[in-house]
Structure formats: C-alpha cells, structure tokens
Amino acid sequence: MLSRTLFIGAVVVGTLLVSGCATASSPASGGHDYTNLPTSGVPDYQLGGAYRPAEDVTIVERDSTAHPASGKYNVCYVNGFQTQPEDASMWKRSHADALLRDEDGDPVSDPGWPDEMFLDTRTAAARDSIVSVLTKSIARCSDRGFDAVEFDNLDSWTRSHGALTRSGNLALASALVDVAHAHGLAAGQKNTPQLGASGKRDTGFDFVVAEECVKYRECAAYTKTYGARVIDIEYSDNIGRSWSSVCDLDDRPTMTILRDRDLVPVSKPAYVFERC
C-alpha cells in the first residue's frame, strides 16, 4: 500500500514560487501566509534518500532528516498517525497516553507495519498530546525552509480493527493542518480516497499526495476535490501496464510519476524514475 518502509518522517521543502502556486492564509494561522502546491510541474518522491533532482523536476518531497532541494517547491513528510520506529521509546516513556492500547494495556501496532504503533486519536486529551509532539516536527520543516508538509497514515482507522474512528482521525488532521498553516506551510492529505470532499472541507487540507491512484482507480476521488493539486506516485513493481499507457490516460493527475518501491537514490541499481 504505502512505500514508507525505509524512511518515514517529514519531507522538506525549499521555497520557489512556481507557475500555478497560490498564496493563502489560514484562518487559524494568525496571519501567516503559505504557498500552496503548484497546479503543474514535475514532482520527485525522495523518501528513500535525498539526491540531486533532475533538471526538469520542480517539486521534491523528502524526509525531515534531509534538507530542501535548492530552487524547488519542497514537501515535508511527517508520520502523523503512527509512531516512527526510532521514536517508539520516546512515545512509551513520555507520551504513553497518546498510544492506542489493547485490552491488556499493550500498545497496538499497525498489522502491516509492526514496528509502528497506532496513535490514539479518539479523545481530545490524546490528540492534544500527539499535536504537542508533532508540532516540533512541523516547526522543524518550516525552519529548514519547507513549503509544505504531508501527514502520513491518515487512514490508520481503517487498519485498527474498529478501535480508531474516522471522526477522531479527522479531528487530529484538522489540528495538524492548523499547526502547519501557523508555521507557514501548506498541508497535504496523504492517500485516503474514501474521504471524498470531507478531506478538504472538514480538515482544511490544501493538496493531496496519493500512491497508486491509477493502479487502484482512485484518482477521481482526489481530483474532484483538489483539482490539479494532486501528486500521484505509481510503483514500478505493481503498475501492471506500460508507462506510456499511463501517461495517455485522460483522467490521471497531471503530476503523475513512476518510482521504484523503495524510493532509492539515483545512485542505486534499483532506482526508477519516470514522468509523463
């Protein structure tokens, strides 16, 4: 489903006003302006390691441990609804109330990503604790020069066997979007096509980063709400058709690219990067 296997965190964004960008001010931002994702351009998805993007690339997404790509619009990746493996002890020690727990009181892990624990979005108190931690990551994205941030695992409620709720996740998403806007960052919805228009209406998301929406015929769920502000990443191990046939589709997002599953840097043999 997701290709977060290697690098989860925030994605950095360098400041560049590209054709199609729009500046907007969030009502909750105290007057801080942010530049929304461009409506056209060539994105690159570099969560597996930062490298110099191709000359025609205009948008770069990277982990928060990296730095923005010079002269590009940069997106910062934050794991907003689950813990990162390297932060597990911190959450257990300092924010135990923010972890979803089973009947025995043990933290619950994502069945597909057992080294990531679910964050508990069901109560206002738990959400406040989560926001207090993630605000530091969001601020780091801003301080490093990112233009935007996208919050991964928004759909965690769909994998929690009924423990988490859609309403709880959307409440946390809304709070995180407010923090992003307050730090001068556009905020991106990650996947979750089942939200439809509510992703934007109920949370204030500005754009979408989708994975494999062509493969799973989900692109319209995003473009109907966000128009051209949709980045789609297809994966070379699962595309099941020629890349040229993908590019010929009338209903794909304009900004659709092909990457290798592990998103490795250009220097690695497994590297794949194609754009329409």
ABEGO torsion letter per residue (X at the ends): XBAAAABBEBBBBBBBBBBGBBBBBBAAAGGBBBBBBBABEBBBBAAAEBBBBBAABABBBBBAABBBBBGBBBBBBBBAABBBAAAAAAAAAAAAAABBBBAAGBBBBBAABAABBBBBAABAAAAAAAAAAAAAAAAAAAAAGBABBBBBGAAAAAAAGGABBAAAAAAAAAAAAAAAAAAGBBBBBBEGAAAEAAAAAAAGBABBBBBGAAAAGAAAAAAAAAEABBBBBBBAAAAGBBAAAAAABAABBABBBBBBAAGBBAABAABBBBBX
